[in-house]
Amino acid sequence: VQLVESGGGLVQPGGSLRLSCVVSGFPFSEAIITWNRQAPGKAREWVATSWPGGATMYPSSVKGRFTISRDNANTTVYLQMNSLKPEDTGVYYCAEAGSGSTTWGQGTQVTVSS
């Protein structure tokens, strides 16, 4: 299983970004994908999950602002992030957990600052 994230960058508070996670090496229809983030000096934090059947889940810290979605044709999972706050700053990682073990991508940096 391989995951490649992209789409990070610098954005002002209140702005938006869309992250992408391209999945390969595993049947995408069976993939359970999570997005997670890690701020400097802090533990890694879960921010979204997408199950193969279409169900999604978010923690309260991002619910209503972040949306996870799947593009089956391109084996890609997106994380649309709106109304970004400085505390959303961190390295964002996608991970796949449906294969029996968890595989992580390399991460993409998101910085929310004026």
C-alpha positions as CSV (number, residue, x, y, z in Angstrom):
1,V,0.0,0.0,0.0
2,Q,1.3,3.5,-0.9
3,L,-0.2,6.8,-0.1
4,V,0.9,10.2,-1.4
5,E,-0.4,13.4,0.0
6,S,-0.4,16.8,-1.6
7,G,-2.1,20.2,-1.4
8,G,-0.6,21.7,1.7
9,G,0.6,25.3,1.9
10,L,0.3,28.6,3.7
11,V,-3.2,30.1,4.1
12,Q,-4.6,33.0,6.1
13,P,-7.0,32.4,8.9
14,G,-10.5,31.9,7.5
15,G,-9.2,30.5,4.3
16,S,-9.5,27.1,2.7
17,L,-7.3,24.3,1.4
18,R,-8.0,20.9,-0.2
19,L,-5.6,18.1,0.5
20,S,-5.3,15.0,-1.7
21,C,-4.2,11.5,-0.9
22,V,-3.6,9.1,-3.8
23,V,-3.9,5.5,-2.8
24,S,-2.2,2.6,-4.6
25,G,-1.3,-1.0,-4.0
26,F,-4.7,-1.9,-2.4
27,P,-8.2,-2.2,-3.6
28,F,-9.6,1.3,-3.2
29,S,-13.1,0.0,-2.7
30,E,-11.9,-1.7,0.5
31,A,-9.7,1.1,1.8
32,I,-10.5,2.8,5.1
33,I,-8.8,6.2,5.0
34,T,-8.1,8.5,7.8
35,W,-6.6,12.0,7.8
36,N,-4.5,12.9,10.8
37,R,-2.3,15.9,11.8
38,Q,0.6,16.7,14.0
39,A,1.5,20.1,15.3
40,P,5.0,20.9,16.5
41,G,5.6,19.4,19.9
42,K,2.2,17.7,20.0
43,A,0.9,14.2,19.5
44,R,-0.6,13.1,16.2
45,E,-4.4,13.9,16.1
46,W,-7.1,12.2,14.1
47,V,-9.2,14.6,12.0
48,A,-11.4,12.5,9.6
49,T,-12.2,9.0,8.5
50,S,-13.8,7.7,5.3
51,W,-15.1,4.1,5.1
52,P,-15.7,2.2,1.8
53,G,-19.5,2.4,2.1
54,G,-19.4,6.2,2.2
55,A,-19.7,6.8,5.9
56,T,-17.5,9.5,7.4
57,M,-16.6,10.7,10.9
58,Y,-14.9,13.7,12.4
59,P,-13.8,14.9,15.8
60,S,-15.6,18.0,17.2
61,S,-12.6,20.2,16.6
62,V,-13.1,20.0,12.8
63,K,-16.7,18.9,12.4
64,G,-18.6,21.4,10.1
65,R,-15.3,22.8,8.7
66,F,-13.6,19.8,7.2
67,T,-15.0,17.3,4.7
68,I,-13.5,14.0,3.6
69,S,-14.5,12.6,0.2
70,R,-13.5,9.8,-2.1
71,D,-12.9,9.8,-5.9
72,N,-13.1,6.1,-6.8
73,A,-12.0,6.7,-10.4
74,N,-8.8,8.3,-9.4
75,T,-8.3,6.3,-6.1
76,T,-7.9,9.6,-4.3
77,V,-9.3,10.8,-1.0
78,Y,-9.7,14.5,-0.4
79,L,-9.8,16.6,2.7
80,Q,-11.5,19.9,2.1
81,M,-10.7,22.3,4.9
82,N,-12.7,25.5,5.3
83,S,-12.6,28.3,7.9
84,L,-9.1,27.4,8.8
85,K,-7.7,28.5,12.2
86,P,-4.1,28.9,13.3
87,E,-4.5,25.9,15.5
88,D,-5.1,23.8,12.4
89,T,-1.4,24.2,11.6
90,G,0.6,21.0,11.3
91,V,1.7,18.2,9.1
92,Y,-1.3,16.4,7.7
93,Y,-1.0,12.6,7.0
94,C,-3.4,10.2,5.4
95,A,-3.4,6.6,6.5
96,E,-5.0,3.4,5.2
97,A,-6.2,0.9,7.8
98,G,-8.4,-1.6,5.8
99,S,-5.5,-3.8,4.7
100,G,-4.9,-5.4,8.1
101,S,-2.1,-3.0,9.1
102,T,-1.9,0.8,9.0
103,T,0.1,2.5,6.2
104,W,1.0,6.2,6.4
105,G,1.8,8.7,3.8
106,Q,4.8,11.1,4.0
107,G,2.7,14.1,5.1
108,T,2.0,17.6,3.7
109,Q,2.5,20.8,5.7
110,V,-0.4,23.1,6.4
111,T,0.3,26.5,7.9
112,V,-2.5,28.9,8.9
113,S,-1.1,32.3,9.6
114,S,-1.6,35.9,8.7
